[in-house]
Amino acid sequence: MLTIQNLSYTHPDSALLFSDISLTLNPSEKIAMIGNNGTGKSILLKIIAVILMPSNGTIQLDARPYYVPQQFGQYNNLSIGEALGIDKKLNALHEILAGNISEQNYETLNDD
C-alpha cells in the first residue's frame, strides 16, 4: 500500500512545484500520471522512491519502490535485474528453482 498525505515540494530556488497531494493506492490498484513537462511527475516519483525529500507531508509504503531514471544510456551495461537492484534475488530464485536449496539462497530472497 502507498499512502501520501498533504505532500508538497518546493524547488531549491524556492519555487513551489506542487502542494497538498494526498492519495492512497492499494496493492491491487494501478494508476497513471499524465501531465505536461515540468508539472512534477518525475519529482513525485523520486519522492516516493526516497531519492528526494518533500517540503511537507508524509509517505507510507509497505515495500521499497523501484525507480529507473529516464536518462538514455545510463543502464546500457546492466541487466534489468541489476538496474532495479534485484539481481542477487533473481539469481537466488533461479538457484532454488534449479535445485540448490541452500540457506543462503533463502536468506537472499528474504521472503520475497
C-alpha positions as CSV (number, residue, x, y, z in Angstrom):
1,M,0.0,0.0,0.0
2,L,1.1,3.5,-0.7
3,T,-0.3,6.4,1.3
4,I,0.6,10.0,0.6
5,Q,-0.7,12.8,2.8
6,N,-0.5,16.5,2.2
7,L,2.7,16.2,0.1
8,S,4.3,19.4,-1.1
9,Y,7.6,20.1,-2.9
10,T,9.4,23.3,-3.3
11,H,12.4,23.6,-5.7
12,P,15.7,24.7,-4.2
13,D,15.2,28.1,-5.8
14,S,12.0,28.4,-3.7
15,A,9.5,27.9,-6.5
16,L,6.6,25.7,-5.3
17,L,6.1,22.8,-7.7
18,F,3.0,21.1,-6.1
19,S,1.2,21.2,-2.8
20,D,-1.2,19.2,-0.6
21,I,-1.2,16.0,-2.7
22,S,-3.0,13.1,-0.9
23,L,-3.8,9.6,-2.2
24,T,-4.0,6.0,-1.1
25,L,-3.1,3.3,-3.5
26,N,-3.9,-0.3,-2.5
27,P,-1.7,-3.2,-3.7
28,S,-4.1,-4.4,-6.4
29,E,-4.7,-0.9,-7.8
30,K,-2.9,0.7,-10.7
31,I,-2.6,4.4,-11.6
32,A,-1.1,6.5,-14.4
33,M,0.3,10.0,-14.1
34,I,-0.1,12.3,-17.1
35,G,0.7,15.9,-17.5
36,N,2.8,18.5,-19.3
37,N,6.6,18.7,-19.0
38,G,7.6,20.4,-15.7
39,T,4.5,19.7,-13.8
40,G,6.3,17.4,-11.2
41,K,5.6,13.8,-12.3
42,S,9.2,12.7,-12.1
43,I,9.8,14.7,-8.9
44,L,6.8,13.0,-7.3
45,L,8.2,9.5,-8.3
46,K,11.6,10.5,-6.9
47,I,10.0,11.5,-3.6
48,I,8.1,8.2,-3.4
49,A,11.4,6.3,-4.2
50,V,13.1,8.3,-1.4
51,I,15.6,9.9,-3.8
52,L,14.3,13.4,-2.9
53,M,12.6,14.7,0.2
54,P,9.3,16.5,0.2
55,S,9.0,20.0,1.6
56,N,6.0,18.9,3.6
57,G,3.8,15.8,4.0
58,T,4.3,12.1,4.6
59,I,4.6,9.0,2.6
60,Q,4.0,5.5,3.9
61,L,5.0,2.4,1.9
62,D,4.6,-1.3,2.5
63,A,7.6,-2.2,0.3
64,R,10.6,-0.5,-1.2
65,P,9.7,1.0,-4.6
66,Y,11.9,0.6,-7.7
67,Y,12.8,3.7,-9.6
68,V,14.5,3.7,-13.0
69,P,15.6,7.2,-14.2
70,Q,14.9,8.3,-17.7
71,Q,18.4,9.2,-18.7
72,F,19.2,7.4,-22.0
73,G,22.2,5.0,-21.9
74,Q,22.6,5.1,-18.1
75,Y,22.0,1.4,-17.8
76,N,23.4,0.1,-21.0
77,N,26.0,-2.1,-19.3
78,L,23.5,-3.6,-16.8
79,S,20.8,-6.2,-16.9
80,I,17.3,-5.3,-15.9
81,G,17.7,-7.0,-12.6
82,E,20.9,-5.1,-11.9
83,A,19.3,-1.8,-12.9
84,L,16.4,-2.5,-10.5
85,G,18.8,-3.7,-7.7
86,I,17.2,-7.2,-7.6
87,D,19.9,-9.2,-9.4
88,K,21.0,-11.1,-6.3
89,K,17.4,-12.1,-5.5
90,L,16.8,-13.2,-9.1
91,N,20.0,-15.3,-9.0
92,A,18.9,-16.9,-5.7
93,L,15.5,-17.7,-7.1
94,H,17.0,-19.3,-10.2
95,E,19.3,-21.4,-8.0
96,I,16.4,-22.6,-5.9
97,L,14.4,-23.5,-9.0
98,A,17.4,-25.4,-10.3
99,G,17.5,-27.5,-7.0
100,N,20.1,-25.5,-5.0
101,I,18.1,-25.0,-1.8
102,S,20.9,-23.6,0.3
103,E,20.1,-21.5,3.3
104,Q,21.9,-18.6,1.8
105,N,19.6,-18.6,-1.3
106,Y,16.6,-18.4,1.0
107,E,18.2,-15.7,3.1
108,T,18.9,-13.7,-0.1
109,L,15.2,-13.9,-1.1
110,N,14.2,-12.8,2.4
111,D,10.5,-13.9,1.9
112,D,10.2,-12.1,-1.4
